[in-house]
Amino acid sequence: MNATVSPRSDADPMAFTGREFFRGAVSAWIWAMSLTTIVWTVCTGGIGIAVALPIVVPAASAATVLFAVLAWTLGRALRRVRRVGIHLLLFALLGALVGAATTAGYSLLDAGGLTGFAPMLYVVNVSCGAVAVALGWRSAASRALGWSEPLPRPASRSLADLSVGTDVVETAR
């Protein structure tokens, strides 16, 4: 049996193994290709799939490989942070950066062929990149941490959890 010892501890509750990271990267890659292709197909009235797939697959593949070190570094930096929302936000920002950088790189290689679409390219690719990387992290974290719910519930009670009435003020104090 090939059992891997978990790197997680009380001090590092969100640490991940290399294998868990790889699963998250593959998940983000699949999400990026899927979302970007679907959005471009919708934006172009269906004809975009013929153009999107030959561009999106190599671009998403290159971006996954090129930005993996940055994603690993971000994950290592956040290994002590328990709050899922912080992870999702920062990985979404990383995805937006990846989408912007990949679009800029493609624009340089394209030699102006899609110049008229540049604003739309950035809006779609940055948005899809942000969502894809956050979903990739979420998928890896869910599997690694054994979450059965869509998102883990916070340990503390928030004002939204409190009953409505005069006891809200007292409980919030």
JOPEFEN-V102724 format. One record per residue. N is the residue number from 1. RES is the residue in three letters. PSI is psi in degrees with one decimal (* if undefined). Layout:
BEGIN
N,RES,PSI / N,RES,PSI
END
This chain:
BEGIN
1,MET,139.8 / 2,ASN,81.2 / 3,ALA,132.4 / 4,THR,132.0 / 5,VAL,133.4 / 6,SER,136.7 / 7,PRO,-5.0 / 8,ARG,142.2 / 9,SER,-179.8 / 10,ASP,-35.8 / 11,ALA,-32.3 / 12,ASP,69.1 / 13,PRO,-18.5 / 14,MET,27.2 / 15,ALA,146.3 / 16,PHE,151.7 / 17,THR,167.9 / 18,GLY,-38.6 / 19,ARG,-42.3 / 20,GLU,-40.3 / 21,PHE,-44.1 / 22,PHE,-43.3 / 23,ARG,-40.9 / 24,GLY,-39.5 / 25,ALA,-42.7 / 26,VAL,-41.2 / 27,SER,-44.4 / 28,ALA,-39.6 / 29,TRP,-47.0 / 30,ILE,-44.3 / 31,TRP,-43.7 / 32,ALA,-46.8 / 33,MET,-44.7 / 34,SER,-53.7 / 35,LEU,-46.9 / 36,THR,-42.1 / 37,THR,-43.6 / 38,ILE,-47.0 / 39,VAL,-42.4 / 40,TRP,-34.0 / 41,THR,-42.6 / 42,VAL,-44.5 / 43,CYS,-26.9 / 44,THR,13.0 / 45,GLY,29.0 / 46,GLY,-22.4 / 47,ILE,-13.1 / 48,GLY,-21.5 / 49,ILE,-35.2 / 50,ALA,-30.7 / 51,VAL,-38.4 / 52,ALA,-48.2 / 53,LEU,-48.9 / 54,PRO,-19.0 / 55,ILE,-45.3 / 56,VAL,-44.5 / 57,VAL,-52.4 / 58,PRO,-35.9 / 59,ALA,-46.0 / 60,ALA,-36.4 / 61,SER,-47.4 / 62,ALA,-42.6 / 63,ALA,-40.1 / 64,THR,-44.9 / 65,VAL,-47.7 / 66,LEU,-33.0 / 67,PHE,4.9 / 68,ALA,-40.4 / 69,VAL,-41.0 / 70,LEU,-40.5 / 71,ALA,-41.9 / 72,TRP,-43.7 / 73,THR,-42.8 / 74,LEU,-45.0 / 75,GLY,-42.3 / 76,ARG,-39.8 / 77,ALA,-28.5 / 78,LEU,5.2 / 79,ARG,-22.6 / 80,ARG,-5.5 / 81,VAL,117.1 / 82,ARG,-25.7 / 83,ARG,115.0 / 84,VAL,-38.4 / 85,GLY,-36.3 / 86,ILE,-43.3 / 87,HIS,-48.4 / 88,LEU,-43.4 / 89,LEU,-49.0 / 90,LEU,-35.1 / 91,PHE,-31.6 / 92,ALA,-41.6 / 93,LEU,-40.0 / 94,LEU,-43.1 / 95,GLY,-38.3 / 96,ALA,-42.3 / 97,LEU,-44.5 / 98,VAL,-45.0 / 99,GLY,-42.4 / 100,ALA,-45.6 / 101,ALA,-40.2 / 102,THR,-41.0 / 103,THR,-42.2 / 104,ALA,-43.5 / 105,GLY,-43.0 / 106,TYR,-40.6 / 107,SER,-37.1 / 108,LEU,-41.1 / 109,LEU,-28.8 / 110,ASP,-15.6 / 111,ALA,42.2 / 112,GLY,3.8 / 113,GLY,-30.7 / 114,LEU,24.3 / 115,THR,-41.0 / 116,GLY,-21.3 / 117,PHE,4.5 / 118,ALA,-49.3 / 119,PRO,-43.1 / 120,MET,-38.3 / 121,LEU,-48.5 / 122,TYR,-43.5 / 123,VAL,-49.8 / 124,VAL,-50.2 / 125,ASN,-37.2 / 126,VAL,-43.8 / 127,SER,-48.7 / 128,CYS,-37.9 / 129,GLY,-42.9 / 130,ALA,-47.5 / 131,VAL,-43.5 / 132,ALA,-44.5 / 133,VAL,-39.6 / 134,ALA,-42.7 / 135,LEU,-34.3 / 136,GLY,-44.4 / 137,TRP,-45.0 / 138,ARG,-40.9 / 139,SER,-45.9 / 140,ALA,-43.6 / 141,ALA,-41.2 / 142,SER,-46.0 / 143,ARG,-45.2 / 144,ALA,-38.5 / 145,LEU,-2.9 / 146,GLY,35.6 / 147,TRP,131.1 / 148,SER,-18.1 / 149,GLU,159.9 / 150,PRO,-42.7 / 151,LEU,142.8 / 152,PRO,145.6 / 153,ARG,141.8 / 154,PRO,149.0 / 155,ALA,-33.0 / 156,SER,157.3 / 157,ARG,140.1 / 158,SER,172.1 / 159,LEU,-29.7 / 160,ALA,-26.0 / 161,ASP,-14.3 / 162,LEU,153.5 / 163,SER,154.6 / 164,VAL,136.0 / 165,GLY,-163.9 / 166,THR,-22.9 / 167,ASP,-12.1 / 168,VAL,-46.7 / 169,VAL,-44.5 / 170,GLU,-42.8 / 171,THR,-34.1 / 172,ALA,-20.0 / 173,ARG,*
END
